[in-house]
Amino acid sequence: MVSLPEIYPKSDRHIPGHEPAIMSQSESVKSSKIHPSAPIDIVMVQDVFQVGDIKRNAEKIIKASIRASQQGADLVVFPELALTGYPPEDLLYRQGFLRQVKHECKRIQQSLKNNVGDTGVIFGLPHEHSASLYNAAVLISNGIIRQYYFKQSLPNYSVFDEVRYFVAGHEIAVIDVRGYKIGLLICEDVWQESVVKQAKNAGAQAIVVINASPFHIDKHAERIAMLQNHAKQFAVPIMYLNMTGGQDELVFDGDSLVVNRRGELIARAGLFEADTIELRFDGEDVTSRQQAITEAPDETVSAEAMIYKALLTGVRDFVHQNGFSRVIIGLSGGVDSALTLAIAVDALGADNVHAVMMPSRYTADISLQDAEAEAEILGVKYDVIAIENVFNSFLTSLAPVFKGAPVDTTEENIQARCRGVLLMAISNKTGSMVLTTGNKSEMAVGYATLYGDMCGGFAPIKDVCKTLVYKLCRYRNGVSAVIPERVLTRPPSAELREDQCDQDSLPDYDVLDRILELSVEQDKPVDDIVAEGIDRETVLKVITLVQRNEYKRRQSAPGIRITRRAFGRDRRYPITSGFRRD
């Protein structure tokens, strides 16, 4: 497996300039217990908490709490709904699920009582109270539940459905940790200025926010701007803890952040990985207890690097958490399958990836050559299975029904479906998951074959538009060259008929992707899109294709969300609709 560079090294995650002299752990514990005015030590635990794996999530909370307590922590914090994972969706309707939450919460209490003592531990969980279910945070010390906080701002937009499951809380929680007042919020709460103000007015000297905040492009910039604004406005330090890991279509990037009361970023956890942040709070401000550095973390990390890491995380966790270890990819020699292959190898290791090339009468020799080169560079096992005989068998069987009908896209789709059948057969025989290779541009306009190239269990680049596919390939080749240059420079083609080119049927991808960004992701009306200088007829054609192909997308494999609005749980349009956006 190729080792990718860290997006930023561990030593660059904690910002200098605000660190106190570091006492030994024993001195820190002793002084905090003897002198109420002594600073308190806080540990924020950023980790993966899989949806539904309540027992294992509880074990993570217990083990990390014990470890932090032994090192002198006064308060240990875990993310939103850490006990159940996020989002648990309709599992919350199952009484057996909620009973298991209660059972594991009690087990955590007992274990913390025996091993942690008076160190405070905060984690998120669903909690039933007065016949209502809340998205809650709980504070436990000495094995006793000291306080609950019920999330006030329930997001009900984009990928979030919290109003479907939870009742909103109405009271601020300000917890006492060795005499210091810490405001406790949950995710969406901190985005609401009024809720932050409530916490400050209730006496909070600092604010802890537990989150399950999924990644999308530019998310870091949005978070840091919001946190800095609130911290400066209310003169209060904010400790923002997020989870990490993939969950179906969502990827949680971690990227936990800490800003002091002046709004300065003083600590940042790793991206897309488990990490901890160790802090000290003295009643006035918060400082990092970790090693100082000479420079702040690079805020100009390329978008491509972040996106690529998100895709790796999403593939790795989806495959492994669904009980698979190996994947199969139909490798065509085109740019989409080349990128998918690289992602799979980087996420799972070359030994766990199987490439299958399925040339037809229309496959160019250079396509097969490039596909073989990609597999060999990455060290992937590959097979070549020509589909000509299978294709001819279909045509022979269908000849009586097709008699007199002209050749059209039907024959093109049969080829794609031949490949789909072969890939699914190998999947069944080997127990490997098929990864599809379609991108967002194709899925938007239906440039894909149902039960053909759409066959598979997961779609890594489903939310990656074609122009971004090329950028990610360039990024990956900058790490080490794995995709032949010719793949990136030749015109893209499905190779389902003679001399076929994508642009025979579609606008140039630069134009297509801009229309899709404005229409799908921003919901702009036609006139606004045309005002960008795009031909009206082209805009109407693309929007019509998007509307007509909703039925295909409903039947497609889930894929990783990286944009503000992905196809899937993020964008829910009716299949049957008389609405026309022109």
Secondary structure as UniProt FT lines:
FT   HELIX           10..12
FT   HELIX           25..34
FT   TURN            36..37
FT   STRAND          40..46
FT   TURN            51..52
FT   HELIX           54..70
FT   TURN            71..72
FT   STRAND          75..77
FT   TURN            80..84
FT   HELIX           89..93
FT   HELIX           95..115
FT   TURN            116..118
FT   STRAND          120..129
FT   TURN            130..131
FT   STRAND          132..141
FT   TURN            142..143
FT   STRAND          144..150
FT   TURN            158..159
FT   HELIX           162..165
FT   STRAND          173..177
FT   TURN            178..179
FT   STRAND          180..186
FT   HELIX           188..191
FT   HELIX           193..201
FT   TURN            202..203
FT   STRAND          206..210
FT   TURN            217..218
FT   HELIX           219..234
FT   STRAND          238..241
FT   STRAND          244..247
FT   TURN            248..249
FT   STRAND          250..254
FT   STRAND          257..259
FT   TURN            261..262
FT   STRAND          265..268
FT   STRAND          275..281
FT   STRAND          286..288
FT   TURN            299..300
FT   HELIX           303..321
FT   TURN            322..323
FT   STRAND          327..330
FT   HELIX           335..348
FT   HELIX           350..352
FT   STRAND          353..357
FT   TURN            361..362
FT   HELIX           365..378
FT   STRAND          381..384
FT   HELIX           388..402
FT   TURN            403..404
FT   HELIX           409..430
FT   STRAND          433..435
FT   HELIX           440..445
FT   TURN            450..454
FT   STRAND          458..459
FT   TURN            460..463
FT   HELIX           466..479
FT   HELIX           485..489
FT   TURN            498..499
FT   HELIX           502..504
FT   HELIX           509..516
FT   HELIX           517..521
FT   HELIX           526..530
FT   TURN            531..533
FT   HELIX           536..548
FT   HELIX           550..554
FT   TURN            569..570
//
